[in-house]
Structures are given as C-alpha cells and as structure tokens.
Amino acid sequence: MTTTEAAPSGWRPALASAVHLRHDQVRDVDLLLLPERVVVLTGNAGTVLRLCDGEREVPDIVAELMNQYPGAPVADEVPEFLDRIREEGWLR
C-alpha cells in the first residue's frame, strides 16, 4: 500500500495476517517477521504494536501508552507511527 490516506475513524489496528511480532531474546529487540523480510523495531515500537489487537481503537492505544509513559509525546507520535505502519501494509 503506498497511499497517504488517513486511517478511517474507529480504526481498530491489528497486524496483517502475514505479519508476526516477535521478541529476539538474544539481541533483546522486537522484530516484525514478514514474508521474506525481517524488520528490527527500535524504541517502544514493539510495545505499541502489541496493543494493536484489533479490539482497541487508536485513542484507546494512545490512552494506554500515556498511562505507561507519562510525559512522553504519545498523542502526537503514536497515531503517526500507526499510519506509517498501515501504509506499509503491515497493519489492517
């Protein structure tokens, strides 16, 4: 997907069916496993994606992360991050 179209209102993000989130204990990093590709996640990207369970809407994910990381720029950064991941086709 190469669109810059905004996510629909009420979107409940979840990993696409061919995408798997794993934690590499040896390297202590989160990974997105895609067909023929591995993406190494940095920062708290894995924490954000673990909340993308298809049940929570984006504002719910933001609220949860604001509780976990008070003072962090969650409200601005998380929706933008999720939109970028959605544009890659890794979230549905």
N, C-alpha and C positions, 0 to 999 in steps of 0.2 A: 504494500500500500504506500503510495507516495503522495497522498493528499495532505493538505494542511488544514482540512476541515476539522472544526472543533468537535469534541465528543458530544454525543446527544445528552440532553437533560435527563437526569435519572439514570445515567450510565452506571452499571454495576460491573466494574472491570474484573476480568478473570484471565488467567494465562490462556493463550490459544492452545488448541488441542495438541499440537506438535511441539509445544514449548514446555520444558520442565525446569523447575528451580531446584538447585542442589547446593549443598554446602560442602566444599572441599576441606576436610579437616586437616589434611597435611599442610596445605597452604593457608588455611584459615580465611578463605574467601568464598563468597557466594558466586554461583555460576548459573547462567541460563544455558540450558542444553537445547540446541535447535538442530534440525536435520543438517548434518554436515557442517556444523558450526558450533563453537562454544564462545559465549560472551562472559568475560570476567567482570563482575559488578564491583563497583567501588562505593565507599562511604556506606550510607544506610539504604542503598537501592534494594538490597535483598529484604530488608525489614519492610520497606514499602510494598514490595511485590508480594510478600507473604500475606499481606492484608487484602490483596486482590483475589477474593474468593468467590466472586460472583454474587455474593449476598449483600455486601456493603456498597453504598454509593460513594462517590468521591468525597463529598463533605463528611461522611462518616469516617473514612480513612484519614482525612485531614484532622478531624477531631481526636481520633485515637492517637495519632502521632504528636499532636500538640500536647496531649497529656503525658506522653512518654518523653518528649523533648521540649520542655517549656523554654520559651525564648528563641527557639530556632525558627527560621523563616519558612515554616512548613506550609502555611496558607498560600504562599506565592510559588514555592518551588515544586511541591508535590503534584498539583494539577498539571503544571507544565511538563514535568517528568513523565507522568502517565500519558499525556497526549503524545509525547515523542515516542514512547514505547508502543503506543497504539498505532502510530503512523508507520512504525517498522513492521507491524503485523504480529507483534508478539503478545498483544492483549486483544481480547474480544470484548 
